[in-house]
């Protein structure tokens, strides 16, 4: 597996990003598709609307969010397989819109990609 990075979609693209995959259900507010330079928008891998709202990016709810999001991903094998395939093809950057860089769905996805399939 190649390197998997996570970055805010609002950060300027870098040459080292490789393939840039947006992993949010909603398009980032105020950002054009051209400026985002997204190669793939894999919205079906994002947390459900219910889970996203309940989490609300509250670090106190992080462990519960991680547990429930992993359960959702276990039932969504096709999008996760697409992400693993993209990661096998070279450097991959998972893009997210949240302001919190440590507590977001891209962190969980990177953890899963680092584990054995």
C-alpha positions as CSV (number, residue, x, y, z in Angstrom):
1,X,0.0,0.0,0.0
2,X,1.3,3.4,-0.9
3,X,1.3,6.5,1.3
4,X,-2.1,7.7,2.4
5,X,-2.3,11.4,3.5
6,X,-5.2,13.3,4.9
7,X,-5.7,17.0,4.2
8,X,-8.4,19.6,4.4
9,X,-9.9,20.2,1.0
10,X,-9.4,23.9,1.5
11,X,-5.6,23.5,1.7
12,X,-3.8,24.3,-1.5
13,X,-3.1,21.2,-3.6
14,X,0.5,19.9,-3.5
15,X,2.4,17.8,-6.0
16,X,3.0,15.1,-3.4
17,X,-0.8,14.6,-3.0
18,X,-1.0,12.0,-5.7
19,X,-4.6,11.0,-6.3
20,X,-7.0,13.4,-4.4
21,X,-10.2,11.8,-3.1
22,X,-12.9,13.8,-1.4
23,X,-14.5,11.6,1.3
24,X,-17.3,13.9,2.5
25,X,-21.0,13.5,1.6
26,X,-21.4,17.2,1.0
27,X,-19.4,19.4,-1.4
28,X,-17.2,21.9,0.6
29,X,-18.9,25.3,0.9
30,X,-17.4,28.1,-1.1
31,X,-15.0,25.9,-3.1
32,X,-15.1,25.4,-6.8
33,X,-14.4,22.0,-8.4
34,X,-11.4,23.5,-10.3
35,X,-9.8,25.0,-7.1
36,X,-10.4,21.7,-5.2
37,X,-8.6,19.6,-7.8
38,X,-10.5,16.5,-6.7
39,X,-9.8,13.4,-8.8
40,X,-12.6,11.4,-7.2
41,X,-15.5,12.4,-5.0
42,X,-16.4,9.2,-3.1
43,X,-19.4,10.5,-1.2
44,X,-20.9,7.1,-0.6
45,X,-18.0,6.3,1.8
46,X,-18.8,9.3,4.1
47,X,-20.6,8.7,7.4
48,X,-24.4,8.6,7.2
49,X,-26.2,11.9,7.7
50,X,-27.5,10.7,11.1
51,X,-24.0,9.8,12.4
52,X,-22.5,13.0,11.0
53,X,-25.1,15.1,12.8
54,X,-24.8,13.1,16.1
55,X,-21.0,13.5,16.1
56,X,-21.1,17.2,15.3
57,X,-17.3,17.2,15.3
58,X,-17.4,17.1,19.1
59,X,-14.1,15.5,20.3
60,X,-15.9,14.1,23.4
61,X,-18.0,11.9,20.9
62,X,-14.9,10.8,18.9
63,X,-14.6,7.2,20.1
64,X,-18.3,6.6,19.7
65,X,-18.2,8.1,16.2
66,X,-15.2,5.9,15.2
67,X,-16.9,2.8,16.4
68,X,-20.2,3.5,14.6
69,X,-18.5,4.7,11.5
70,X,-16.4,1.6,11.3
71,X,-19.6,-0.4,11.6
72,X,-21.1,1.6,8.7
73,X,-18.0,0.9,6.6
74,X,-18.1,-2.8,7.3
75,X,-21.5,-2.8,5.6
76,X,-20.2,-0.7,2.6
77,X,-17.6,-3.0,1.1
78,X,-17.7,-1.6,-2.4
79,X,-16.8,2.0,-1.7
80,X,-14.0,0.8,0.7
81,X,-12.7,-1.5,-2.0
82,X,-12.6,1.4,-4.5
83,X,-10.6,3.4,-1.9
84,X,-8.2,0.5,-1.3
85,X,-7.7,0.2,-5.1
86,X,-6.9,3.9,-5.4
87,X,-4.4,3.6,-2.5
88,X,-2.7,0.7,-4.2
89,X,-2.1,2.8,-7.3
90,X,0.3,5.3,-5.7
91,X,0.2,8.2,-3.3
92,X,-3.3,9.0,-2.1
93,X,-4.7,12.0,-0.3
94,X,-8.0,11.8,1.5
95,X,-9.7,15.2,1.5
96,X,-12.2,16.4,4.1
97,X,-13.9,19.7,4.8
98,X,-14.0,19.7,8.7
99,X,-12.0,22.3,10.6
100,X,-10.8,19.6,13.1
101,X,-7.8,17.8,11.5
102,X,-7.7,15.1,14.2
103,X,-11.4,14.2,14.6
104,X,-12.9,13.5,11.2
105,X,-13.9,10.6,8.9
106,X,-10.7,10.8,6.9
107,X,-8.7,9.8,10.0
108,X,-10.8,6.7,10.4
109,X,-10.5,5.8,6.7
110,X,-6.7,6.2,6.8
111,X,-6.6,3.9,9.9
112,X,-8.7,1.3,7.9
113,X,-6.5,1.5,4.9
114,X,-3.4,0.9,7.0
115,X,-4.9,-2.3,8.3
116,X,-4.9,-5.5,6.3
117,X,-7.9,-5.7,3.9
